[in-house]
Amino acid sequence: MSALPVLYSFRRCPYAIRARLALSVAGQSCTLREVVLRNKPQALLEASAKATVPVLVLASGQVIDESLDIMLWALRQHDPESWLSPQLGDEPAMLALIAECDQHFKHHLDRYKYPQRFDLSDGTENRKQAALWLQKLDARLQKQPYLFGQQAALADMAILPFVRQFAHTDRDWFFAQNWPALARWLSTWLESDRFKAVMQKYEAWEPNSEPIVFA
Protein backbone atom coordinates (compact mmCIF):
# COMPACT_ATOMS: atom_id res chain seq x y z
CA MET A 1 0.00 0.00 0.00
CA SER A 2 2.76 2.44 0.89
CA ALA A 3 4.30 2.05 -2.58
CA LEU A 4 1.21 3.37 -4.35
CA PRO A 5 0.88 7.00 -5.45
CA VAL A 6 -1.54 9.07 -3.39
CA LEU A 7 -4.31 10.94 -5.20
CA TYR A 8 -6.09 13.83 -3.50
CA SER A 9 -9.40 14.17 -5.27
CA PHE A 10 -12.91 15.61 -5.07
CA ARG A 11 -15.64 13.57 -6.70
CA ARG A 12 -17.44 16.32 -8.66
CA CYS A 13 -14.44 18.47 -9.63
CA PRO A 14 -13.99 18.27 -13.43
CA TYR A 15 -10.22 18.50 -13.10
CA ALA A 16 -10.23 15.58 -10.68
CA ILE A 17 -12.64 13.61 -12.86
CA ARG A 18 -10.34 13.76 -15.85
CA ALA A 19 -7.35 12.77 -13.76
CA ARG A 20 -9.23 9.75 -12.41
CA LEU A 21 -10.29 8.78 -15.93
CA ALA A 22 -6.71 8.65 -17.14
CA LEU A 23 -5.48 6.80 -14.06
CA SER A 24 -8.29 4.30 -14.53
CA VAL A 25 -7.69 3.58 -18.21
CA ALA A 26 -3.94 3.33 -17.59
CA GLY A 27 -4.56 0.79 -14.83
CA GLN A 28 -2.53 2.94 -12.44
CA SER A 29 -3.58 2.05 -8.91
CA CYS A 30 -3.32 4.73 -6.28
CA THR A 31 -4.48 5.48 -2.78
CA LEU A 32 -7.42 7.83 -3.11
CA ARG A 33 -8.02 10.56 -0.55
CA GLU A 34 -11.37 12.27 -1.01
CA VAL A 35 -11.12 15.94 -0.03
CA VAL A 36 -13.80 18.26 1.32
CA LEU A 37 -12.78 21.55 -0.28
CA ARG A 38 -14.09 23.69 2.56
CA ASN A 39 -11.97 21.71 5.03
CA LYS A 40 -8.78 20.75 3.22
CA PRO A 41 -6.52 18.31 5.07
CA GLN A 42 -3.11 19.45 6.20
CA ALA A 43 -1.47 16.69 4.18
CA LEU A 44 -2.84 18.21 0.96
CA LEU A 45 -1.66 21.69 1.92
CA GLU A 46 1.81 20.32 2.62
CA ALA A 47 1.92 18.38 -0.65
CA SER A 48 0.97 21.30 -2.90
CA ALA A 49 1.03 25.02 -2.32
CA LYS A 50 -1.87 25.31 -4.79
CA ALA A 51 -4.06 23.44 -2.30
CA THR A 52 -6.49 22.41 -5.02
CA VAL A 53 -7.39 18.98 -6.36
CA PRO A 54 -6.28 16.87 -8.02
CA VAL A 55 -2.83 16.31 -6.55
CA LEU A 56 -0.88 13.13 -7.21
CA VAL A 57 2.01 12.30 -4.89
CA LEU A 58 4.22 9.59 -6.37
CA ALA A 59 6.03 7.00 -4.29
CA SER A 60 9.27 8.86 -5.07
CA GLY A 61 7.86 11.97 -3.42
CA GLN A 62 7.36 13.80 -6.71
CA VAL A 63 4.18 15.87 -6.72
CA ILE A 64 2.03 16.38 -9.84
CA ASP A 65 -0.62 18.99 -9.16
CA GLU A 66 -2.02 19.81 -12.60
CA SER A 67 -4.80 17.55 -13.84
CA LEU A 68 -3.58 17.40 -17.44
CA ASP A 69 -0.07 16.55 -16.23
CA ILE A 70 -1.54 13.70 -14.17
CA MET A 71 -3.32 12.42 -17.27
CA LEU A 72 -0.18 12.57 -19.37
CA TRP A 73 1.94 10.93 -16.65
CA ALA A 74 -0.50 8.02 -16.32
CA LEU A 75 -0.90 7.49 -20.06
CA ARG A 76 2.84 7.60 -20.66
CA GLN A 77 3.19 4.76 -18.20
CA HIS A 78 0.55 2.70 -19.99
CA ASP A 79 -1.84 3.70 -22.79
CA PRO A 80 -3.83 0.55 -23.68
CA GLU A 81 -6.55 2.42 -25.57
CA SER A 82 -4.18 4.75 -27.45
CA TRP A 83 -5.52 7.96 -25.94
CA LEU A 84 -2.28 9.70 -26.90
CA SER A 85 -2.38 8.41 -30.49
CA PRO A 86 -5.74 9.45 -31.96
CA GLN A 87 -7.00 8.24 -35.31
CA LEU A 88 -7.12 11.80 -36.64
CA GLY A 89 -4.59 14.48 -35.69
CA ASP A 90 -1.95 14.02 -33.04
CA GLU A 91 -1.09 14.79 -29.42
CA PRO A 92 -0.20 18.49 -30.05
CA ALA A 93 -3.53 19.02 -31.83
CA MET A 94 -5.37 17.48 -28.89
CA LEU A 95 -3.46 19.62 -26.42
CA ALA A 96 -4.36 22.73 -28.40
CA LEU A 97 -8.08 21.90 -28.23
CA ILE A 98 -7.79 21.12 -24.51
CA ALA A 99 -6.12 24.51 -24.00
CA GLU A 100 -9.14 26.19 -25.63
CA CYS A 101 -11.34 24.37 -23.14
CA ASP A 102 -9.21 25.19 -20.11
CA GLN A 103 -8.78 28.85 -20.98
CA HIS A 104 -11.62 30.18 -23.14
CA PHE A 105 -14.47 27.79 -22.33
CA LYS A 106 -13.69 27.49 -18.61
CA HIS A 107 -13.62 31.30 -18.32
CA HIS A 108 -17.20 31.54 -19.54
CA LEU A 109 -18.34 28.38 -17.75
CA ASP A 110 -17.32 29.80 -14.36
CA ARG A 111 -19.18 33.06 -14.98
CA TYR A 112 -22.25 31.25 -16.27
CA LYS A 113 -22.39 28.85 -13.34
CA TYR A 114 -21.33 31.28 -10.60
CA PRO A 115 -22.16 34.83 -11.82
CA GLN A 116 -22.30 36.17 -8.25
CA ARG A 117 -18.64 35.34 -7.75
CA PHE A 118 -17.78 37.75 -10.54
CA ASP A 119 -20.21 40.53 -9.61
CA LEU A 120 -22.48 39.68 -12.53
CA SER A 121 -26.25 39.92 -12.42
CA ASP A 122 -26.51 36.68 -14.39
CA GLY A 123 -24.42 34.45 -16.63
CA THR A 124 -26.48 34.79 -19.80
CA GLU A 125 -23.79 36.47 -21.91
CA ASN A 126 -21.17 34.00 -20.77
CA ARG A 127 -23.48 31.11 -21.57
CA LYS A 128 -23.81 32.54 -25.07
CA GLN A 129 -20.04 32.77 -25.51
CA ALA A 130 -19.48 29.26 -24.16
CA ALA A 131 -22.20 27.94 -26.46
CA LEU A 132 -20.36 29.26 -29.51
CA TRP A 133 -17.40 27.04 -28.61
CA LEU A 134 -19.65 24.06 -27.93
CA GLN A 135 -21.17 24.49 -31.39
CA LYS A 136 -17.68 24.02 -32.82
CA LEU A 137 -17.36 20.78 -30.89
CA ASP A 138 -20.72 19.66 -32.25
CA ALA A 139 -19.52 20.36 -35.79
CA ARG A 140 -16.49 18.12 -35.21
CA LEU A 141 -18.64 15.41 -33.68
CA GLN A 142 -21.03 15.40 -36.62
CA LYS A 143 -18.14 14.05 -38.70
CA GLN A 144 -17.07 11.29 -36.32
CA PRO A 145 -18.21 9.94 -32.94
CA TYR A 146 -15.28 11.40 -31.00
CA LEU A 147 -13.29 14.60 -31.28
CA PHE A 148 -10.34 12.99 -33.05
CA GLY A 149 -11.83 10.00 -34.80
CA GLN A 150 -13.72 6.79 -34.20
CA GLN A 151 -12.36 6.19 -30.70
CA ALA A 152 -12.19 8.23 -27.53
CA ALA A 153 -8.83 9.86 -26.88
CA LEU A 154 -7.15 12.30 -24.51
CA ALA A 155 -9.07 15.33 -25.78
CA ASP A 156 -12.45 13.73 -25.24
CA MET A 157 -11.69 12.71 -21.68
CA ALA A 158 -10.03 16.01 -20.76
CA ILE A 159 -12.94 18.10 -22.09
CA LEU A 160 -15.97 15.97 -21.23
CA PRO A 161 -16.04 16.78 -17.48
CA PHE A 162 -16.30 20.50 -18.22
CA VAL A 163 -19.07 20.02 -20.77
CA ARG A 164 -20.85 17.92 -18.13
CA GLN A 165 -20.53 20.76 -15.63
CA PHE A 166 -21.88 23.24 -18.17
CA ALA A 167 -24.80 20.95 -19.04
CA HIS A 168 -25.72 20.39 -15.40
CA THR A 169 -26.02 24.12 -14.80
CA ASP A 170 -29.31 24.02 -16.73
CA ARG A 171 -29.95 20.57 -18.20
CA ASP A 172 -33.25 21.51 -19.84
CA TRP A 173 -31.64 24.40 -21.69
CA PHE A 174 -28.57 22.38 -22.69
CA PHE A 175 -30.47 19.45 -24.16
CA ALA A 176 -32.89 21.78 -25.96
CA GLN A 177 -30.05 23.25 -28.06
CA ASN A 178 -29.36 22.26 -31.64
CA TRP A 179 -26.19 20.29 -31.01
CA PRO A 180 -27.32 16.66 -31.34
CA ALA A 181 -23.85 15.23 -31.86
CA LEU A 182 -22.52 16.98 -28.76
CA ALA A 183 -25.50 15.82 -26.69
CA ARG A 184 -25.01 12.24 -27.90
CA TRP A 185 -21.27 12.38 -27.11
CA LEU A 186 -21.96 13.63 -23.59
CA SER A 187 -24.86 11.27 -22.87
CA THR A 188 -22.93 8.23 -24.10
CA TRP A 189 -20.15 9.04 -21.67
CA LEU A 190 -22.46 9.78 -18.74
CA GLU A 191 -24.08 6.38 -19.20
CA SER A 192 -20.80 4.48 -19.57
CA ASP A 193 -19.41 2.01 -17.05
CA ARG A 194 -16.12 3.93 -16.99
CA PHE A 195 -17.76 7.16 -15.91
CA LYS A 196 -19.79 5.39 -13.24
CA ALA A 197 -16.65 3.67 -11.96
CA VAL A 198 -14.67 6.90 -11.49
CA MET A 199 -17.67 8.65 -9.91
CA GLN A 200 -18.08 6.34 -6.93
CA LYS A 201 -18.75 8.14 -3.67
CA TYR A 202 -16.24 7.97 -0.83
CA GLU A 203 -16.17 9.39 2.65
CA ALA A 204 -13.89 12.38 3.23
CA TRP A 205 -10.36 11.27 4.02
CA GLU A 206 -8.87 11.73 7.47
CA PRO A 207 -5.39 10.69 8.67
CA ASN A 208 -6.85 7.65 10.46
CA SER A 209 -9.04 6.55 7.53
CA GLU A 210 -8.70 3.10 6.04
CA PRO A 211 -6.82 3.32 2.72
CA ILE A 212 -8.96 3.28 -0.44
CA VAL A 213 -7.29 1.80 -3.50
CA PHE A 214 -8.51 3.42 -6.72
CA ALA A 215 -8.10 1.86 -10.19
C-alpha angles and dihedrals in degrees: 000000000000091000093061122097115252118234120199106202145162116214100227100036109113091214091054092045093057092047091052091048092056094044089050097050091044090053090234108158118209140166106260121215112189110213129208101215095211090055107034115189119245091238090063092048090051093047096051132018088209089067092201131116140287104050122161118198111195124213088253090060094252112142123214110189104168116086096220090049089053089052093050093045092052095045093047088057092051130350106178095164096044096242089160093049107055123189091241123035124353143260095284090052090051092048090052092054091046089052089055088054095046095046113025103024096039090051091059094037092059093050093045094049098037108024092157091063089062098041092253124144090220141341098243097117092046091049088054093051093046090049091058089060092045089054088059089053090050090053090054092047093052087067097049137001095253134036095259104026143301096331135053115260141173095291094054094050095043093050103036097076091057093048087050090053091049092048093049092055088074112355095180092054094044096051092044091063124101098252104105096161092052092048091050091048091051096043093048090055095044089054095046125111090233093058092046090050095054092044097061114137121245134181117255111274121249128179091258095046121123110256116261115209112211124198 
